[in-house]
Amino acid sequence: MLYGRWSNPIFSQLRKLNGKTEERPMRRLLGTIRFGEVKSRMPNKKRSVFREGMVNAHYEAVSSTIFMNLIAGPYLTGYLLFLGADASQLGLILSIPLLANAIVVILSAYLMEYYPNRYRTTLISILFHRIFLLGTGLIPFVWPKADWVPVFIVLFVIGCMSGSLSATPSVTLLADLVPRKFRANYFGIRFTLGGIAASVTLLTIGWGLDRLPMSTGFALLYCCGLAVSLLNMVHYGRYPNLLYSSAGNSLSWKFMFEPLRDRSFFKAVLFVSFWLMAQGATISLFSYVMLELMKTNYAWMGISNTLLTVVSIGATFIWGRLNMKWSTRKLLLWVFPLNAIAVLFWGLQAFLPDTLMLIIVYTMLGISLSGFNLLTFQYVISDTPKEGRSMYYAVWVSITSLFGFFGPLVGGKLLNSLKSWPFWFQEYGLFVCIGALMLAASLSISFIVFSAKQR
């Protein structure tokens, strides 16, 4: 059992206090988190619900990560090229999840005041998300070839909007499930477990796709996705249905725009939004450049992304430990320059072999992206008021996703328009220019936005 009672009869003895029987609960360590230190005066039964929920969240993270890497991970680029998508269509499709977040997430937070059952909302919306994403695998068997890409876009849009509907209720549910004292370390371990699952998945997929015909390989990919999605729904079904703490402001425009009146929060939202836009125009298109321009095989594509996730495993744990000593704002000032340097290193292929360049770039991306994802998430759920956390999170996701939506779209358009330019500029020149702008912003504007005085 993951959580139970001490087996030693000395520790499991019952004490009688004031005529009432009391039993000592076990204090279990998972990684460096001491769940037994939760200073709640809830009954033992209720505390066990919280503990079991936190353990189930680790299992859910693993199955969700495997599913997303199978169906909507880096190999989605290869599947879209198999369907006949060009760079512009690819950029549009890669932007759809962010656009769905921009449209739906703030609406989901608004509707949570009407329907506060976060458990049921999450379960239903995730179910539709899995159904429509798996439905894209049936396109070559059902539709004529001329309609493959348009039908994929329609199904992908519906699936992403369904998934975005679950964002606010699921994140606020998880934030209420994990005590604030342990969040940084807990989510560090959670992301680490997801990284392990992703690394094994990506390496296996890359090895298989290189040894099978494309149609057979992608068919097996979606079959595995179906099996994992069923397991993932079981994990979502085991979450506890915690009560939602309403903001107490009813459903008003004042409640919706309250986060925007927080100047520190608003400046952070704008900076991260433009940062995600730059990431979308570069990092999200690395796979396309590898397959179409650099002619990299699927095996090396899998090795590169596996390296990213393996490095992220260790880096996420380190960022989580550092976050226990230093503030989220201070660590973000370290993350932004590292992320910009990782993009700049894409230009090393002018001096180094492609394989060595990929190792360096994806190692740097693993370090910087793990810190970026963990710390921005920690910033939203811990540096915002609990009563208005749902709307703060929704505003954050909506604005950053709206800007991030244009990243892959603009990057795809630029790559299409550069076909008459020198080949080296298509391969790495554009990314180096954007990386230089990111580095300049990380060394100047970020210090104004995330300085301690802005708290």
QUITA-V432603 format. One record per residue. N is the residue number from 1. PHI is phi in degrees with one decimal (NA if undefined). PSI is psi in degrees with one decimal (999 if undefined). D_LAST is the distance of its C-alpha to the last C-alpha in Angstrom with 1 decimal. Layout:
BEGIN
<<N/PHI/PSI/D_LAST> <N/PHI/PSI/D_LAST>>
END
This chain:
BEGIN
<<1/NA/144.0/42.8> <2/-74.0/-36.0/39.1> <3/-135.7/131.3/38.5> <4/-159.0/-151.5/41.3> <5/-110.4/158.7/42.8> <6/-61.3/133.5/43.9> <7/-76.3/-25.9/47.4> <8/-68.3/125.8/48.6> <9/-62.5/-23.1/50.4> <10/-65.9/-38.8/49.1> <11/-86.2/-20.7/45.5> <12/-96.4/7.7/46.5> <13/-66.3/152.7/48.5> <14/-92.7/140.1/48.0> <15/-108.9/143.1/47.1> <16/-111.2/113.3/48.4> <17/-120.8/119.9/46.2> <18/57.0/34.4/47.6> <19/80.5/4.2/49.9> <20/-113.1/143.0/47.2> <21/-88.4/134.2/47.0> <22/-133.9/141.7/43.8> <23/-122.2/142.9/43.2> <24/-78.6/124.9/40.8> <25/-77.7/150.8/38.6> <26/-75.1/141.9/38.3> <27/-106.1/113.4/35.2> <28/-110.2/142.0/34.9> <29/-101.8/130.5/32.9> <30/-124.9/106.4/32.0> <31/69.9/-120.9/30.7> <32/-113.7/13.8/28.3> <33/-97.4/130.3/27.2> <34/-106.6/92.0/28.8> <35/-64.7/-26.3/29.1> <36/-69.6/-10.1/31.2> <37/-88.0/5.6/28.4> <38/-63.0/118.7/27.0> <39/-86.1/52.8/27.1> <40/-102.8/146.1/28.4> <41/-100.6/27.4/31.5> <42/-74.1/158.7/32.8> <43/-59.8/158.4/36.4> <44/-57.9/-38.0/37.3> <45/-62.2/-43.3/38.2> <46/-69.5/-37.7/34.9> <47/-63.4/-35.7/33.1> <48/-67.0/-31.4/35.4> <49/-62.7/-41.4/34.4> <50/-66.7/-42.8/30.8> <51/-63.6/-46.5/32.0> <52/-63.6/-35.3/34.4> <53/-65.0/-38.1/31.9> <54/-68.8/-37.3/29.6> <55/-68.4/-42.6/32.6> <56/-61.2/-33.1/33.8> <57/-62.9/-32.5/30.4> <58/-67.0/-44.9/31.3> <59/-62.2/-41.9/34.7> <60/-63.3/-38.9/33.4> <61/-62.5/-40.3/31.0> <62/-65.5/-49.8/34.1> <63/-67.3/-36.8/36.4> <64/-65.2/-41.0/33.8> <65/-64.2/-43.1/33.2> <66/-62.8/-44.1/36.9> <67/-61.7/-47.3/37.6> <68/-66.9/-33.6/35.0> <69/-73.7/-27.0/36.3> <70/-73.7/-46.2/39.8> <71/-100.3/-38.2/39.5> <72/-127.0/24.2/36.4> <73/-89.2/-156.7/35.7> <74/-62.9/-23.5/36.7> <75/-80.7/-3.6/40.3> <76/-61.7/-33.3/39.7> <77/-59.4/-45.1/40.2> <78/-63.7/-38.9/43.7> <79/-66.3/-38.6/44.6> <80/-68.1/-38.0/43.7> <81/-65.1/-35.0/45.8> <82/-64.2/-35.1/48.6> <83/-78.0/-14.0/48.3> <84/104.6/19.7/48.7> <85/-78.0/145.2/45.2> <86/-99.3/-173.3/44.6> <87/-64.7/-39.9/41.4> <88/-65.8/-45.8/40.3> <89/-65.0/-37.4/41.0> <90/-63.3/-44.3/39.2> <91/-61.6/-39.9/36.1> <92/-63.5/-45.8/36.3> <93/-65.9/-41.1/36.7> <94/-66.5/-19.7/33.9> <95/-87.4/-15.4/31.6> <96/-59.0/-44.3/32.9> <97/-57.2/-39.0/30.5> <98/-70.1/-38.9/27.5> <99/-65.1/-39.8/29.2> <100/-62.5/-40.4/30.1> <101/-61.9/-43.1/26.5> <102/-61.9/-33.7/25.6> <103/-86.8/-41.6/28.4> <104/-97.1/-35.5/28.6> <105/-61.8/-45.4/25.3> <106/-66.5/-31.7/23.9> <107/-67.0/-38.4/27.4> <108/-66.0/-38.4/27.5> <109/-66.2/-37.6/24.4> <110/-65.4/-40.8/26.1> <111/-76.9/-17.1/29.3> <112/-62.3/-25.3/27.9> <113/-71.0/-28.0/28.0> <114/-81.3/-43.9/31.7> <115/-128.4/89.4/32.5> <116/-81.2/6.3/30.2> <117/-77.7/87.7/32.4> <118/-68.2/-33.0/30.0> <119/-60.8/-49.8/32.6> <120/-68.5/-40.8/35.3> <121/-60.4/-45.4/33.2> <122/-63.0/-45.9/32.0> <123/-62.2/-45.3/35.5> <124/-69.3/-45.3/37.3> <125/-67.3/-38.6/35.0> <126/-65.6/-36.6/34.9> <127/-60.3/-47.2/38.8> <128/-66.0/-35.3/39.2> <129/-60.5/-45.8/36.8> <130/-66.4/-38.9/39.0> <131/-63.4/-48.2/42.2> <132/-72.7/-35.3/41.5> <133/-67.4/-39.6/40.2> <134/-68.1/-28.7/43.3> <135/-63.8/-24.9/45.4> <136/-65.6/-21.3/44.7> <137/-74.1/-14.6/46.8> <138/-89.2/-4.5/49.9> <139/-56.5/-48.9/49.8> <140/-63.9/-19.2/52.4> <141/-93.5/-15.4/54.7> <142/-115.4/-38.9/54.5> <143/-107.3/152.6/53.9> <144/-65.9/155.2/55.8> <145/-60.5/-32.3/54.3> <146/-64.6/-23.1/53.6> <147/-102.0/4.5/51.2> <148/-59.3/-52.6/49.3> <149/-68.0/-45.9/46.1> <150/-60.0/-41.0/45.9> <151/-66.5/-39.1/46.4> <152/-59.2/-44.0/43.8> <153/-60.7/-43.1/41.2> <154/-62.8/-50.4/42.1> <155/-63.7/-38.9/41.9> <156/-67.3/-38.2/38.7> <157/-63.4/-47.3/37.0> <158/-63.4/-43.0/38.1> <159/-62.9/-43.6/37.1> <160/-67.6/-36.7/33.6> <161/-66.8/-37.0/33.1> <162/-64.5/-42.7/34.3> <163/-65.7/-37.2/31.9> <164/-66.5/-29.2/28.9> <165/-63.1/-25.6/29.9> <166/-88.7/-8.0/29.3> <167/-60.6/-56.1/25.8> <168/-65.4/-50.3/23.7> <169/-61.9/-37.4/26.1> <170/-71.5/-40.4/26.5> <171/-69.5/-43.8/22.9> <172/-67.0/-33.4/22.0> <173/-64.1/-43.2/25.2> <174/-67.8/-37.0/24.3> <175/-64.9/-38.0/20.9> <176/-72.9/-25.0/22.8> <177/-75.2/-36.3/25.4> <178/-100.4/125.6/23.4> <179/-59.9/144.9/21.8> <180/-56.5/-35.7/18.1> <181/-60.5/-30.0/19.2> <182/-107.7/3.2/21.3> <183/-62.1/-47.4/19.5> <184/-58.8/-47.6/18.5> <185/-70.9/-39.6/22.0> <186/-62.9/-48.6/23.8> <187/-69.9/-27.1/22.6> <188/-62.1/-44.4/23.3> <189/-67.6/-39.3/26.9> <190/-60.4/-47.4/27.1> <191/-67.4/-31.5/26.4> <192/-65.0/-44.9/28.7> <193/-62.5/-39.7/31.5> <194/-63.4/-37.2/31.1> <195/-65.3/-39.1/31.3> <196/-61.8/-45.8/34.6> <197/-62.1/-40.9/36.0> <198/-65.7/-40.3/35.1> <199/-63.9/-44.1/36.6> <200/-64.8/-41.8/39.9> <201/-63.7/-48.5/40.0> <202/-63.9/-41.9/39.5> <203/-65.1/-40.9/42.0> <204/-66.6/-42.5/44.6> <205/-63.5/-46.9/44.2> <206/-59.9/-41.9/44.6> <207/-64.0/-40.0/47.7> <208/-73.1/-42.1/49.2> <209/-65.7/-28.7/48.7> <210/-75.3/-15.1/50.4> <211/-112.0/1.8/53.5> <212/-126.6/153.6/54.0> <213/-58.1/148.9/54.8> <214/-58.9/-42.8/51.8> <215/-63.0/-43.4/53.0> <216/-68.0/-42.0/53.7> <217/-61.5/-46.6/50.5> <218/-71.6/-29.8/48.2> <219/-64.1/-44.9/50.4> <220/-64.4/-34.2/49.9> <221/-59.9/-46.1/46.2> <222/-72.6/-30.0/45.9> <223/-64.8/-42.9/48.2> <224/-64.8/-37.5/45.9> <225/-62.0/-37.3/43.0> <226/-63.6/-44.7/45.0> <227/-63.7/-43.2/45.6> <228/-68.2/-35.6/41.9> <229/-64.0/-35.9/40.7> <230/-64.3/-43.2/43.1> <231/-64.8/-38.9/41.6> <232/-63.4/-38.6/38.1> <233/-66.7/-32.8/38.9> <234/-63.0/-42.5/40.3> <235/-65.5/-41.0/36.9> <236/-63.3/-34.8/35.1> <237/-69.7/-15.6/37.7> <238/-94.2/1.7/37.0> <239/-67.8/145.3/33.4> <240/-74.1/149.3/33.2> <241/-93.3/83.8/32.9> <242/-78.0/148.4/29.9> <243/-68.6/142.9/29.4> <244/-93.4/128.4/26.7> <245/-85.7/105.6/24.3> <246/-66.0/151.1/24.5> <247/-69.6/-15.9/21.6> <248/76.5/9.9/24.2> <249/-105.2/8.7/23.9> <250/59.6/-163.4/27.1> <251/-103.4/91.7/27.5> <252/-132.2/161.3/26.3> <253/-65.4/-31.0/24.9> <254/-62.0/-41.3/22.1> <255/-64.0/-39.9/21.2> <256/-68.4/-38.9/21.4> <257/-99.1/8.6/19.2> <258/-57.8/-44.7/16.6> <259/-61.5/-29.7/14.0> <260/-72.8/-18.3/14.8> <261/-83.4/-9.1/13.9> <262/-83.6/102.7/10.2> <263/-62.2/-41.8/9.5> <264/-62.3/-45.0/6.4> <265/-65.3/-41.2/8.6> <266/-64.7/-41.0/11.7> <267/-66.2/-38.0/11.1> <268/-64.7/-40.1/10.6> <269/-60.7/-45.9/13.7> <270/-64.7/-43.3/15.7> <271/-64.3/-48.0/15.3> <272/-64.4/-31.5/16.2> <273/-63.1/-49.0/18.9> <274/-66.7/-31.4/20.6> <275/-66.2/-44.2/20.3> <276/-64.8/-33.0/22.1> <277/-63.3/-42.3/24.6> <278/-68.0/-39.2/25.4> <279/-61.0/-42.4/25.7> <280/-64.4/-33.8/28.1> <281/-77.2/-9.8/30.2> <282/-123.8/-70.5/30.7> <283/-62.3/-40.5/30.2> <284/-67.5/-17.9/31.6> <285/-102.4/3.6/34.7> <286/-59.3/-41.1/35.5> <287/-63.4/-39.5/37.8> <288/-64.1/-44.3/39.7> <289/-64.9/-37.9/40.3> <290/-63.5/-42.8/41.4> <291/-79.6/-41.2/44.0> <292/-90.5/-41.6/45.2> <293/-99.6/-44.4/45.0> <294/-85.4/-12.0/45.0> <295/57.1/41.0/47.3> <296/-77.2/140.5/45.5> <297/-80.1/169.2/47.1> <298/-65.7/-30.9/45.4> <299/-62.3/-46.2/45.8> <300/-71.9/-29.8/43.6> <301/-64.0/-41.8/41.1> <302/-66.1/-40.7/41.0> <303/-62.4/-42.5/40.7> <304/-62.3/-48.4/37.8> <305/-70.7/-30.8/35.8> <306/-67.1/-41.2/36.9> <307/-58.8/-42.2/35.7> <308/-58.0/-46.5/32.3> <309/-71.5/-36.5/32.0> <310/-64.4/-44.9/33.5> <311/-63.4/-38.4/31.1> <312/-62.0/-31.9/28.2> <313/-59.2/-54.1/29.6> <314/-68.7/-38.6/29.1> <315/-67.3/-38.5/25.9> <316/-63.2/-42.5/24.2> <317/-61.8/-41.7/25.2> <318/-66.9/-43.6/24.0> <319/-61.2/-39.1/20.5> <320/-63.1/-41.3/20.4> <321/-67.6/-40.1/21.5> <322/-64.7/-33.3/19.0> <323/-68.5/-17.5/16.2> <324/-77.4/-20.1/17.6> <325/-101.6/-39.9/17.1> <326/-119.6/157.9/14.0> <327/-70.1/159.3/10.6> <328/-61.9/-39.5/10.8> <329/-61.6/-43.7/8.7> <330/-64.7/-41.4/11.1> <331/-69.5/-32.1/14.1> <332/-62.2/-31.4/13.5> <333/-68.1/-20.0/14.1> <334/-85.4/-33.2/17.4> <335/-70.8/-44.1/18.4> <336/-58.9/-47.3/18.5> <337/-62.9/-38.3/21.1> <338/-62.7/-39.0/23.1> <339/-65.9/-41.3/23.4> <340/-65.6/-39.9/24.5> <341/-64.0/-36.8/27.0> <342/-60.6/-39.2/28.4> <343/-69.5/-40.7/29.3> <344/-61.2/-34.7/30.8> <345/-67.0/-10.5/33.0> <346/-62.0/-23.7/34.8> <347/-78.0/-4.1/36.8> <348/-66.3/-14.6/38.2> <349/-66.9/-12.3/41.0> <350/-71.9/-21.2/42.6> <351/-119.4/-23.9/43.3> <352/-118.8/159.7/43.2> <353/-59.5/151.9/45.0> <354/-58.1/-40.9/43.2> <355/-64.8/-41.3/43.0> <356/-67.0/-40.3/41.3> <357/-60.4/-43.2/38.8> <358/-63.4/-39.0/37.9> <359/-62.5/-45.1/37.4> <360/-66.2/-46.9/35.1> <361/-63.6/-48.1/33.1> <362/-74.0/-22.8/32.7> <363/-68.0/-45.5/31.9> <364/-65.1/-38.4/28.9> <365/-64.4/-39.0/28.0> <366/-61.2/-40.2/28.2> <367/-69.5/-47.8/25.7> <368/-78.1/-42.5/23.2> <369/-69.1/-34.7/23.5> <370/-63.4/-42.3/23.3> <371/-67.7/-40.5/20.0> <372/-62.1/-47.6/18.8> <373/-65.8/-45.0/20.1> <374/-66.7/-45.6/18.9> <375/-75.6/-36.0/15.3> <376/-67.8/-37.9/14.8> <377/-64.3/-43.5/16.5> <378/-64.3/-36.8/14.6> <379/-62.4/-43.0/11.2> <380/-71.5/-42.6/13.0> <381/-89.1/-13.6/14.7> <382/-114.9/-25.3/12.5> <383/-99.1/20.4/8.9> <384/-125.3/152.0/10.7> <385/-65.7/140.3/12.9> <386/-61.8/-40.1/16.3> <387/-64.6/-33.4/18.3> <388/-109.5/18.3/17.1> <389/-61.8/-37.5/16.5> <390/-61.6/-42.9/19.8> <391/-75.1/-36.3/18.9> <392/-59.4/-46.9/15.4> <393/-63.9/-41.5/17.2> <394/-64.7/-42.6/20.1> <395/-64.6/-42.3/18.3> <396/-58.8/-52.3/16.6> <397/-65.6/-40.0/20.0> <398/-64.2/-47.8/22.0> <399/-70.7/-46.7/20.3> <400/-64.6/-35.5/19.9> <401/-70.6/-36.1/23.5> <402/-63.2/-42.7/24.9> <403/-71.3/-41.5/23.9> <404/-63.2/-27.0/24.9> <405/-58.6/-37.3/28.2> <406/-78.3/-14.1/29.2> <407/-61.2/-64.9/28.7> <408/-61.4/-31.0/31.9> <409/-65.2/-48.5/33.7> <410/-67.2/-41.1/33.2> <411/-61.4/-41.7/33.9> <412/-65.1/-40.8/37.1> <413/-63.4/-42.4/38.2> <414/-64.1/-43.0/37.7> <415/-63.6/-36.4/39.6> <416/-67.5/-35.3/42.4> <417/-79.4/-10.9/42.7> <418/-96.4/12.8/42.9> <419/-64.2/-24.2/46.2> <420/-90.9/-4.3/48.1> <421/-82.6/168.9/45.8> <422/-57.7/146.4/46.5> <423/-62.6/-34.7/46.1> <424/-64.3/-32.6/43.8> <425/-71.8/-31.8/41.3> <426/-70.2/-37.2/41.4> <427/-72.2/-45.1/40.9> <428/-146.3/-15.0/38.0> <429/-62.2/-44.7/37.8> <430/-63.0/-43.5/35.6> <431/-66.7/-35.6/33.1> <432/-65.3/-40.9/33.0> <433/-62.7/-45.2/32.2> <434/-66.4/-39.0/29.3> <435/-62.8/-36.4/28.0> <436/-65.0/-41.1/28.2> <437/-64.0/-39.4/26.0> <438/-63.5/-41.0/23.4> <439/-65.4/-41.3/23.5> <440/-62.5/-42.1/23.1> <441/-67.2/-36.7/20.0> <442/-69.5/-24.5/18.5> <443/-95.9/0.7/19.1> <444/-133.6/-69.2/17.8> <445/-66.1/-37.7/15.7> <446/-61.6/-33.0/13.6> <447/-70.1/-28.3/12.4> <448/-74.6/-38.4/11.3> <449/-77.3/-43.6/9.5> <450/-108.2/18.4/7.9> <451/-67.6/158.4/7.5> <452/-60.8/-29.0/5.6> <453/-68.7/-18.0/5.5> <454/-84.2/-2.7/3.8> <455/-62.4/999/0.0>>
END
